Structures are given as structure tokens and as C-alpha cells.
Amino acid sequence: MNWTRLVTCLAIMMAIAPAFGCIGLSAQILNVLVGQRVKAQYDGLKKQRVAIVVTSGMTADGPDYSMELLSRLIMGRLQQNIKEVELIPSHEIGNVMDSQGYDANYVEIGQTLKANKVVVVEVSSYSLREGATLYKGRAMYSTRVYDIESGEVRFNRGPINIAFPESGQPVTDTNAIQFEKTFLNELSYRISRYFYDYAIEEEFGRDAILSN
């Protein structure tokens, strides 16, 4: 079963049901889904030594700090949800990346770090505002996993666009630093969930985390 497609369809049903007076239907759908789990799209990080590399091609709205924070958030989620994964510290990865220059060879980076796998997240666009009065995070990202022993790409997704929250958030409700942390947390969730099983109900009401 394609859980990703099913989740998308059910989310649409839950979103439009109240508009037709079917509030009970939304509740019934959620009750059915509670307890179900979505399988990892790639589960090859278990019991592996893994390097997480987050790169960016933008300069204006997405400083290196943003990508460093995204990397730490992804690492935290993977450490929490994948058994016996060994994540290589960010400073070790950064030292090797600096020696590679602009055109990085991720297999060579993995070999230098004695990694089994290298997860590469490339963020090609990034913004946090929509007009002067609204925060709305947007990014385009791709995710790949390199197997260092074979030198092959074992997992590849993207480029994917994210816009969060869908309706935006007024600038009077938060500040730029807090909003960026919230947006990067959501982005890290969407990337990390490729690699572990998760509860299907986590997919619903993601925008609601802004009010927590």
C-alpha cells in the first residue's frame, strides 16, 4: 500500500469534510488511522555510521547558520527514532567538507569520515516571508543517501517544494528567529521521516504546531 498517497488523500478529505457539514466524518477518519504506522521509505541507516550533510546554494535568506540548525534538527530526529545509528559529529563533517571545496565528492567524504552512509540534503531555495506582513516558509530540497562501500546512491527524493504554514503566519504573532526555528523544525521532520516508521496521525494538523 502506498501510505504517502493514502495519507494525502485522507488529509484532503478531512480538510474539506467540515465545509460540507461532515465534522463527524473527519473524526471518524482520524479514529480509524490512530495507531497505524507509515513504513520508512529507506531503512538502511540502522546500525550504520552515518554522516548528515546539508548544503545550500542560496545566499540572501538562508545563511549557513540556517543549514547548520537544519542539520542538527535532522540528526536529533534520527538519533531519537533509529536504533543503533551512529551519527558523525557536525564539526568532523564540516572539517572534511571545507577541504573538499565547492564540488564535493560525497563518497570520498564518507571514506574520509569512515562512514557507511552519507545522507545529503541539498536546499536550492529558501525564504521566510510572503510580503511585509506575513511569515511563510518556502524551500526546495532534495535528499540522497550514498552507500560508501559501493559508491552508489541508494535513495533519492526530490526536488520537493515545501510551503509552511499553508496560510502563513502574521508577523505580529511571532518574530523572525522563532518562526525560522519552527519552519526548520517542520522541514527536518519531512526529511527525517524518510528513514524511520512513524505514526500516521502525525501527518494531520501540522500547521497547528504554530499555536503550541
C-alpha positions as CSV (number, residue, x, y, z in Angstrom):
1,M,0.0,0.0,0.0
2,N,1.3,3.5,-0.9
3,W,0.9,5.1,2.5
4,T,2.1,8.5,1.3
5,R,-0.6,8.7,-1.3
6,L,-3.2,7.4,1.1
7,V,-2.3,10.0,3.8
8,T,-2.5,12.8,1.2
9,C,-6.0,11.7,0.1
10,L,-7.3,11.3,3.6
11,A,-5.8,14.7,4.6
12,I,-7.8,16.3,1.8
13,M,-10.9,14.5,2.8
14,M,-10.5,15.7,6.4
15,A,-9.9,19.2,5.2
16,I,-13.0,19.5,3.1
17,A,-15.4,17.5,5.2
18,P,-16.2,20.3,7.6
19,A,-17.1,22.6,4.7
20,F,-19.9,20.2,3.8
21,G,-21.1,19.8,7.4
22,C,-19.3,16.5,7.9
23,I,-17.4,17.2,11.0
24,G,-18.1,13.7,12.3
25,L,-16.6,12.2,9.2
26,S,-13.2,13.9,9.9
27,A,-13.2,12.5,13.5
28,Q,-14.1,9.0,12.2
29,I,-11.3,9.0,9.7
30,L,-8.8,10.1,12.3
31,N,-10.0,7.4,14.8
32,V,-9.5,4.7,12.1
33,L,-6.0,5.9,11.5
34,V,-4.8,6.3,15.1
35,G,-2.3,3.5,15.8
36,Q,-1.4,2.9,12.2
37,R,2.2,3.4,11.2
38,V,3.8,4.5,7.9
39,K,6.9,2.5,7.0
40,A,10.2,4.1,6.3
41,Q,10.9,4.8,2.6
42,Y,14.5,3.8,3.3
43,D,15.5,1.9,6.4
44,G,19.2,1.4,5.6
45,L,20.6,3.7,8.3
46,K,20.1,1.2,11.1
47,K,23.3,0.0,12.8
48,Q,25.3,2.3,10.4
49,R,27.8,5.1,10.9
50,V,26.2,8.0,9.1
51,A,27.2,11.5,8.1
52,I,24.5,14.1,7.6
53,V,25.5,16.8,5.1
54,V,23.2,19.8,4.5
55,T,24.2,22.1,1.7
56,S,22.7,25.3,0.2
57,G,23.0,27.3,-3.0
58,M,21.3,30.4,-1.7
59,T,22.9,33.5,-0.2
60,A,20.3,36.1,0.8
61,D,17.7,34.5,3.0
62,G,19.4,31.3,4.1
63,P,22.7,31.8,5.8
64,D,25.0,28.9,6.8
65,Y,23.5,29.1,10.3
66,S,20.1,28.0,9.0
67,M,21.6,24.9,7.3
68,E,23.6,24.1,10.4
69,L,20.5,24.2,12.5
70,L,18.6,22.1,10.0
71,S,21.4,19.5,10.1
72,R,21.3,19.4,13.9
73,L,17.5,19.0,13.9
74,I,17.7,16.1,11.4
75,M,20.4,14.4,13.5
76,G,18.3,14.8,16.6
77,R,15.3,13.1,15.0
78,L,17.3,10.3,13.5
79,Q,19.0,9.6,16.8
80,Q,15.7,9.5,18.6
81,N,13.9,7.2,16.1
82,I,16.6,4.9,14.6
83,K,18.1,2.1,16.7
84,E,21.8,1.9,17.0
85,V,22.6,4.5,14.4
86,E,25.9,6.3,14.9
87,L,25.8,9.9,13.7
88,I,29.1,11.6,13.0
89,P,29.5,14.9,14.8
90,S,28.9,18.0,12.7
91,H,32.3,19.6,13.4
92,E,34.0,16.5,11.9
93,I,31.9,16.6,8.8
94,G,32.5,20.4,8.5
95,N,36.3,19.9,8.6
96,V,36.2,17.4,5.8
97,M,33.7,19.5,3.7
98,D,36.0,22.5,4.0
99,S,38.8,20.5,2.5
100,Q,36.7,19.4,-0.4
101,G,35.8,22.8,-1.8
102,Y,32.7,23.7,-3.8
103,D,32.5,20.5,-5.9
104,A,32.2,17.9,-3.1
105,N,32.6,14.2,-3.7
106,Y,30.3,12.6,-1.1
107,V,31.7,9.1,-1.5
108,E,35.2,10.5,-0.7
109,I,33.8,12.5,2.2
110,G,32.3,9.3,3.5
111,Q,35.5,7.4,3.1
112,T,37.5,10.1,5.0
113,L,34.9,10.0,7.8
114,K,34.8,6.2,7.9
115,A,31.1,6.4,7.3
116,N,28.9,3.6,6.0
117,K,26.3,6.0,4.6
118,V,26.2,9.7,3.8
119,V,22.8,11.5,3.8
120,V,23.0,14.6,1.6
121,V,20.3,17.2,1.8
122,E,20.5,20.0,-0.8
123,V,18.4,23.1,-0.3
124,S,18.3,25.0,-3.5
125,S,15.9,27.8,-2.5
126,Y,14.8,29.2,0.9
127,S,12.7,32.1,2.1
128,L,10.7,33.0,5.2
129,R,8.4,35.9,4.2
130,E,5.5,36.4,1.9
131,G,5.1,40.2,1.7
132,A,5.7,42.6,4.5
133,T,3.1,41.3,6.9
134,L,3.2,37.5,6.6
135,Y,5.8,34.8,7.5
136,K,5.6,31.8,5.3
137,G,8.5,29.4,4.9
138,R,9.3,28.1,1.5
139,A,12.1,25.8,0.4
140,M,13.0,23.4,-2.4
141,Y,15.1,20.4,-1.3
142,S,16.5,17.1,-2.4
143,T,17.6,14.1,-0.3
144,R,20.1,11.4,-1.3
145,V,21.8,8.5,0.5
146,Y,25.2,7.4,-0.6
147,D,26.4,3.9,0.2
148,I,30.1,4.4,0.7
149,E,31.2,0.7,0.2
150,S,29.6,0.5,-3.3
151,G,29.8,4.2,-4.2
152,E,26.1,4.1,-5.3
153,V,23.1,6.3,-4.5
154,R,20.7,4.0,-2.7
155,F,17.9,6.6,-2.0
156,N,16.9,9.7,-3.9
157,R,14.0,12.0,-3.4
158,G,13.3,15.5,-4.9
159,P,13.5,18.2,-5.7
160,I,10.5,18.8,-3.4
161,N,8.8,22.1,-2.6
162,I,7.5,22.9,0.9
163,A,5.4,25.9,1.9
164,F,4.7,26.2,5.6
165,P,2.3,27.1,7.0
166,E,-0.1,27.0,4.1
167,S,-1.9,30.1,5.1
168,G,1.2,31.8,6.5
169,Q,1.6,33.5,9.9
170,P,1.2,37.2,10.7
171,V,4.4,38.9,11.7
172,T,2.6,40.3,14.7
173,D,2.2,36.8,16.1
174,T,5.9,35.9,16.3
175,N,9.4,37.1,15.4
176,A,11.8,36.1,12.6
177,I,14.1,33.9,14.8
178,Q,11.2,31.9,16.3
179,F,9.5,31.5,13.0
180,E,12.6,30.2,11.3
181,K,13.2,27.7,14.1
182,T,9.6,26.5,13.7
183,F,9.9,26.2,9.9
184,L,13.2,24.4,10.1
185,N,11.8,22.0,12.6
186,E,9.0,21.2,10.1
187,L,11.5,20.8,7.3
188,S,13.6,18.5,9.4
189,Y,10.6,16.4,10.2
190,R,9.7,15.9,6.5
191,I,13.2,14.9,5.6
192,S,13.9,12.7,8.6
193,R,10.7,10.6,8.3
194,Y,12.0,9.0,5.1
195,F,14.2,6.9,7.3
196,Y,12.0,5.6,10.1
197,D,8.5,4.3,10.7
198,Y,6.1,6.9,12.2
199,A,2.5,7.2,13.4
200,I,0.2,8.1,10.5
201,E,-1.7,10.7,12.7
202,E,1.5,12.8,12.7
203,E,0.6,13.9,9.2
204,F,-2.6,15.7,10.2
205,G,-2.8,19.2,11.5
206,R,0.9,20.1,11.0
207,D,0.1,23.8,10.8
208,A,-1.4,23.5,14.3
209,I,2.1,23.3,15.8
210,L,2.4,27.0,15.3
211,S,-0.1,27.6,18.1
212,N,1.6,25.3,20.6
